[in-house]
Amino acid sequence: MNKYGYRFSFGPWNIHEGADPFGPPVRPSVPFARKLETLKDLGFDAMQFHDDDAVPDLDNKTPAQIAAEAQAMRRLLADHGLVAEFVAPRLWEHPLTIDGAFTANDPKARAYAIERAKKCADIGREMGTNLMVLWLAREGTYLREAKDAVTATHRLLEAVNALLAYDSELRIAIEPKPNEPMDIAYIPTIGHALTIAFRADDPARVGTLVESAHAILAGLDPADEMAFALAFDKLWSVHLNDQNGLKFDQDRSFGSIDLRRAFNQVRVLDENRYWEKGVVGLDVKAIRTQPADLATKHLRNSLATFLRLVEVVRGLDRARIEELRAARDYEELDWLILSALMG
């Protein structure tokens, strides 16, 4: 843990081969063990997991096999001085979930999604974490007439309730995104996610995860989305990154596009003592042009940027800020922040 008290995580998908929708991989695959070593070497404390990152091919394994492999992964993490931050069900790649998972029109697809998510909860329990992240990747439509949106919303709530009933210690963090891979998503913002959380059978066990790029894609400021969730003590995880405009989800290094936007995310987190509430997760990917032996600098840079911005936030003249707010001298406040960021 660093001197500020923050803990950091990233997922194995953040060290990747560089493939995109228009081209093949440009870097060789990195063995999982090496990813763990990189995580520790760069000063991270925890790893994020999809269920099949921890237990590959889990749909074809027995409960006993799943438990044994999850326990083995927990031991591997411990050997490196690491823990699992969360486990998330990968519900968007199976042939049954082409038309959605919890909101699919096909009842067989919905049943599969519930059972897969229950297996994910089992994996998390064996790995020592009760936090499940739900990125509802295919819960939406390519055209509005394809599904009944009211029914789909109720199905999402029913799925959350089924998971809460399955595991009495499970905590669920809903991660919204407005589009991609689905064209129209049913849970595009933190406000939508919080509505599901507060209507759940046990609202105390349902919160949210804010990803910077997802908020930007919705035309919103990530700091405001974080603040909204923090106001209700519902910000349980974050995925920090950056985004160059309203296009595909880029997962650029944190602060690399808009440093002030990054500053405000750190400011909101730090002023609300987020280091006591959750882990700072990074969801950043090396740009495609990065050579294989240099393809972890995006992680190093993002963590360093966060910590440097913590220093900036804690170095602000609070009394002066309050004076400028009272005087409504926002131009001078603007200059105070710009001066701090420029050093």
Wavefront OBJ file of the C-alpha trace (Angstrom):
o trace
v 0.000 0.000 0.000
v 1.267 3.498 -0.869
v 1.598 6.348 1.634
v -1.831 7.741 0.744
v -3.647 4.559 1.758
v -4.973 3.712 -1.702
v -5.054 0.191 -3.084
v -4.922 -0.444 -6.826
v -6.031 -3.209 -9.172
v -6.194 -4.106 -12.832
v -7.497 -7.084 -14.789
v -5.539 -9.551 -16.914
v -7.248 -8.101 -20.014
v -5.300 -4.873 -19.484
v -2.148 -6.593 -20.735
v -3.295 -7.682 -24.154
v -2.260 -8.540 -27.690
v -3.408 -5.337 -29.396
v -6.069 -6.774 -31.693
v -8.922 -4.469 -32.666
v -12.054 -4.844 -34.846
v -9.979 -3.917 -37.891
v -6.801 -5.879 -37.349
v -5.217 -8.955 -35.749
v -2.996 -9.133 -32.649
v 0.319 -7.300 -32.851
v 1.884 -8.594 -29.633
v 2.313 -12.126 -28.272
v 0.142 -13.349 -25.421
v 1.582 -12.884 -21.937
v 1.270 -15.851 -19.536
v -1.016 -15.217 -16.580
v 1.799 -15.799 -14.086
v 3.791 -13.021 -15.735
v 0.782 -10.704 -15.493
v 0.677 -11.361 -11.754
v 4.361 -10.535 -11.461
v 3.829 -7.322 -13.430
v 0.916 -6.367 -11.215
v 3.034 -6.720 -8.091
v 6.145 -5.134 -9.614
v 4.195 -2.009 -10.613
v 2.812 -1.490 -7.108
v -0.689 -2.922 -7.492
v -2.454 -4.768 -4.688
v -5.284 -6.744 -6.268
v -6.447 -8.292 -9.516
v -9.827 -7.961 -11.169
v -11.295 -11.159 -12.611
v -13.898 -12.367 -15.015
v -15.165 -15.745 -13.892
v -13.325 -17.583 -16.675
v -10.103 -15.706 -15.982
v -10.094 -17.594 -12.697
v -11.652 -20.858 -13.916
v -11.287 -21.350 -17.690
v -14.035 -23.266 -19.535
v -16.170 -23.228 -16.399
v -19.369 -24.135 -18.268
v -17.941 -27.625 -18.800
v -16.784 -28.232 -15.223
v -18.440 -29.670 -12.152
v -19.014 -27.599 -9.001
v -16.178 -29.497 -7.337
v -13.799 -28.731 -10.207
v -14.800 -25.065 -10.194
v -14.214 -24.807 -6.450
v -10.834 -26.511 -6.650
v -9.578 -24.265 -9.448
v -10.835 -21.122 -7.720
v -9.069 -22.155 -4.526
v -5.881 -22.762 -6.490
v -6.125 -19.278 -8.002
v -6.571 -17.791 -4.550
v -3.396 -19.530 -3.391
v -1.525 -18.293 -6.463
v -2.571 -14.736 -5.684
v -1.525 -15.144 -2.061
v 1.884 -16.413 -3.154
v 2.372 -13.032 -4.868
v 0.978 -11.043 -1.934
v -2.198 -10.236 -3.881
v -5.958 -10.657 -3.537
v -8.946 -10.655 -5.891
v -10.874 -7.384 -5.910
v -13.969 -8.840 -7.599
v -15.159 -11.547 -9.952
v -17.503 -10.653 -12.843
v -19.583 -13.121 -14.886
v -18.672 -13.055 -18.576
v -22.192 -13.122 -20.001
v -21.588 -11.655 -23.441
v -19.579 -14.286 -25.353
v -21.697 -17.451 -25.165
v -23.777 -18.322 -28.265
v -26.922 -18.279 -26.119
v -26.403 -14.622 -25.202
v -26.275 -13.153 -28.708
v -29.594 -11.403 -27.979
v -28.749 -10.593 -24.387
v -28.311 -12.480 -21.130
v -30.704 -11.465 -18.332
v -32.882 -9.592 -20.857
v -32.852 -12.085 -23.734
v -36.200 -12.881 -25.292
v -35.308 -16.595 -25.132
v -36.036 -18.028 -21.641
v -33.250 -20.600 -22.124
v -30.731 -17.775 -22.539
v -32.018 -16.037 -19.404
v -31.770 -19.267 -17.430
v -28.213 -19.817 -18.643
v -27.229 -16.282 -17.595
v -28.577 -16.755 -14.069
v -26.794 -20.085 -13.630
v -23.543 -18.690 -15.028
v -23.727 -15.733 -12.627
v -24.356 -18.101 -9.718
v -21.203 -20.001 -10.667
v -19.394 -16.662 -10.666
v -20.605 -16.032 -7.115
v -19.268 -19.464 -6.134
v -15.883 -18.607 -7.653
v -15.744 -15.300 -5.821
v -16.529 -16.975 -2.510
v -13.707 -19.482 -2.995
v -11.339 -16.659 -3.954
v -12.082 -14.616 -0.862
v -14.164 -11.815 -2.366
v -17.898 -11.261 -2.074
v -17.943 -8.472 -4.684
v -19.433 -9.260 -8.091
v -19.333 -6.663 -10.858
v -22.159 -6.793 -13.384
v -21.167 -5.204 -16.680
v -24.428 -5.728 -18.553
v -22.739 -5.827 -21.934
v -25.567 -7.228 -24.056
v -28.506 -6.027 -21.974
v -30.004 -3.800 -24.628
v -30.981 -3.893 -28.269
v -29.798 -3.077 -31.771
v -33.253 -1.675 -32.476
v -35.804 -0.619 -29.905
v -38.646 -2.700 -31.283
v -36.723 -5.951 -30.722
v -37.510 -6.086 -26.993
v -40.008 -4.733 -24.516
v -37.879 -2.303 -22.496
v -40.213 -2.330 -19.481
v -40.127 -6.116 -19.325
v -36.358 -6.095 -19.823
v -35.901 -3.698 -16.902
v -37.925 -5.957 -14.629
v -35.867 -8.932 -15.788
v -32.668 -7.140 -14.805
v -34.060 -6.502 -11.338
v -35.216 -10.110 -11.075
v -31.727 -11.323 -11.973
v -30.129 -9.145 -9.301
v -32.622 -10.420 -6.738
v -31.996 -14.036 -7.731
v -28.273 -13.575 -7.146
v -28.826 -11.863 -3.795
v -31.044 -14.755 -2.724
v -28.489 -17.324 -3.901
v -25.641 -15.961 -1.768
v -26.521 -14.071 1.420
v -23.086 -12.404 1.566
v -22.829 -11.410 -2.096
v -22.414 -7.713 -2.936
v -23.171 -6.599 -6.492
v -21.684 -3.536 -8.192
v -23.493 -2.582 -11.409
v -21.238 -1.050 -14.070
v -23.203 1.067 -16.568
v -22.291 1.788 -20.157
v -24.491 3.516 -22.757
v -23.520 1.466 -25.811
v -21.036 -1.029 -27.248
v -21.376 -3.905 -27.847
v -25.141 -3.314 -27.860
v -26.259 -0.224 -29.717
v -28.789 0.780 -27.043
v -28.079 -0.204 -23.427
v -30.727 -0.420 -20.722
v -28.372 0.702 -17.928
v -26.432 3.600 -19.497
v -25.671 5.746 -16.424
v -25.104 5.582 -12.682
v -28.601 6.935 -12.129
v -30.033 3.894 -13.887
v -27.782 1.548 -11.911
v -28.755 3.158 -8.612
v -32.437 2.772 -9.390
v -31.933 -0.978 -9.744
v -29.876 -0.962 -6.531
v -32.503 0.827 -4.468
v -35.329 -1.349 -5.807
v -33.471 -4.598 -5.080
v -34.678 -6.921 -2.345
v -31.602 -6.032 -0.265
v -30.471 -2.547 -1.354
v -27.580 -2.565 1.118
v -25.885 -5.226 -1.016
v -26.179 -3.525 -4.410
v -23.949 -0.651 -5.454
v -22.153 0.633 -8.527
v -18.884 0.816 -10.407
v -18.073 3.947 -12.423
v -15.804 3.631 -15.435
v -14.406 6.928 -16.713
v -14.782 6.125 -20.411
v -18.317 4.792 -20.016
v -19.444 8.046 -18.415
v -17.772 10.051 -21.187
v -19.490 7.927 -23.833
v -22.801 8.835 -22.182
v -21.898 12.528 -22.536
v -21.361 12.867 -18.781
v -18.460 13.808 -16.547
v -17.020 10.816 -14.657
v -16.417 12.916 -11.543
v -20.117 13.790 -11.364
v -21.121 10.161 -11.812
v -18.738 9.198 -9.002
v -20.045 11.980 -6.780
v -23.653 10.928 -7.368
v -22.875 7.367 -6.277
v -20.738 8.552 -3.349
v -23.633 10.693 -2.107
v -25.546 7.479 -1.417
v -22.485 5.442 -0.320
v -22.917 3.316 -3.435
v -19.550 3.736 -5.164
v -17.938 0.377 -4.520
v -15.387 0.299 -7.320
v -14.011 2.436 -10.141
v -12.410 1.762 -13.505
v -10.210 4.726 -14.251
v -9.101 5.414 -17.808
v -9.526 8.132 -20.420
v -11.408 8.606 -23.635
v -10.750 10.659 -26.767
v -14.240 11.770 -27.716
v -17.535 10.007 -28.333
v -16.330 6.946 -30.178
v -15.558 3.333 -29.261
v -14.410 2.530 -25.719
v -10.693 3.319 -25.918
v -9.465 2.561 -22.367
v -6.657 5.092 -22.732
v -4.225 5.705 -19.869
v -5.768 7.660 -17.017
v -5.312 11.405 -17.514
v -3.668 11.049 -20.914
v -6.454 12.848 -22.815
v -7.947 15.329 -20.329
v -5.813 15.947 -17.265
v -8.330 18.270 -15.624
v -11.080 15.696 -16.018
v -8.774 13.183 -14.356
v -7.966 15.696 -11.614
v -11.640 16.110 -10.789
v -12.138 12.367 -10.529
v -9.248 12.143 -8.079
v -10.531 15.198 -6.210
v -13.994 13.696 -5.743
v -12.554 10.373 -4.635
v -10.015 11.853 -2.267
v -12.319 14.427 -0.697
v -14.741 11.612 0.089
v -12.032 9.348 1.558
v -12.501 6.697 -1.110
v -9.357 4.909 0.053
v -11.471 3.734 3.006
v -14.303 2.503 0.772
v -12.830 0.605 -2.156
v -10.003 -0.225 -4.507
v -8.894 2.088 -7.324
v -9.269 -0.110 -10.363
v -7.614 0.717 -13.663
v -9.119 -0.431 -16.953
v -6.488 0.775 -19.388
v -4.957 -0.806 -22.465
v -1.698 -0.153 -24.262
v -2.145 1.572 -27.592
v -1.791 -0.799 -30.517
v 1.560 0.631 -31.643
v 3.328 -0.201 -28.384
v 6.034 -2.902 -28.725
v 5.557 -6.013 -26.611
v 8.427 -5.278 -24.226
v 6.985 -1.811 -23.514
v 3.321 -2.765 -23.254
v 2.879 -2.224 -19.503
v 3.768 1.465 -19.373
v 0.085 2.413 -19.624
v -0.404 0.793 -16.222
v 2.644 2.453 -14.718
v 1.630 5.838 -16.107
v -1.967 5.600 -14.914
v -1.050 4.696 -11.348
v 1.604 7.431 -11.212
v -0.836 10.002 -12.602
v -3.404 9.125 -9.966
v -0.923 9.481 -7.115
v 0.491 12.728 -8.503
v -3.037 14.137 -8.726
v -3.663 13.102 -5.112
v -0.710 15.318 -4.222
v -2.198 18.185 -6.223
v -5.613 17.755 -4.591
v -4.191 17.671 -1.075
v -1.980 20.667 -1.805
v -4.865 22.977 -2.739
v -5.490 26.067 -0.595
v -8.912 25.146 0.808
v -9.478 28.468 2.530
v -8.782 30.310 -0.701
v -11.178 28.063 -2.605
v -13.958 28.849 -0.109
v -13.234 32.573 -0.421
v -13.513 32.398 -4.195
v -16.708 30.374 -4.020
v -18.258 32.898 -1.646
v -17.232 35.768 -3.943
v -18.444 33.860 -7.017
v -15.048 34.611 -8.531
v -14.962 31.468 -10.596
v -12.444 32.850 -13.071
v -9.914 33.160 -10.246
v -10.885 29.698 -9.023
v -10.332 28.438 -12.554
v -6.853 29.949 -12.542
v -6.082 28.481 -9.114
v -6.834 24.975 -10.439
v -4.975 25.511 -13.702
v -1.952 26.822 -11.818
v -1.972 23.777 -9.568
v -2.125 21.438 -12.552
v 0.665 23.276 -14.361
v 2.884 23.227 -11.282
l 1 2 3 4 5 6 7 8 9 10 11 12 13 14 15 16 17 18 19 20 21 22 23 24 25 26 27 28 29 30 31 32 33 34 35 36 37 38 39 40 41 42 43 44 45 46 47 48 49 50 51 52 53 54 55 56 57 58 59 60 61 62 63 64 65 66 67 68 69 70 71 72 73 74 75 76 77 78 79 80 81 82 83 84 85 86 87 88 89 90 91 92 93 94 95 96 97 98 99 100 101 102 103 104 105 106 107 108 109 110 111 112 113 114 115 116 117 118 119 120 121 122 123 124 125 126 127 128 129 130 131 132 133 134 135 136 137 138 139 140 141 142 143 144 145 146 147 148 149 150 151 152 153 154 155 156 157 158 159 160 161 162 163 164 165 166 167 168 169 170 171 172 173 174 175 176 177 178 179 180 181 182 183 184 185 186 187 188 189 190 191 192 193 194 195 196 197 198 199 200 201 202 203 204 205 206 207 208 209 210 211 212 213 214 215 216 217 218 219 220 221 222 223 224 225 226 227 228 229 230 231 232 233 234 235 236 237 238 239 240 241 242 243 244 245 246 247 248 249 250 251 252 253 254 255 256 257 258 259 260 261 262 263 264 265 266 267 268 269 270 271 272 273 274 275 276 277 278 279 280 281 282 283 284 285 286 287 288 289 290 291 292 293 294 295 296 297 298 299 300 301 302 303 304 305 306 307 308 309 310 311 312 313 314 315 316 317 318 319 320 321 322 323 324 325 326 327 328 329 330 331 332 333 334 335 336 337 338 339 340 341 342 343
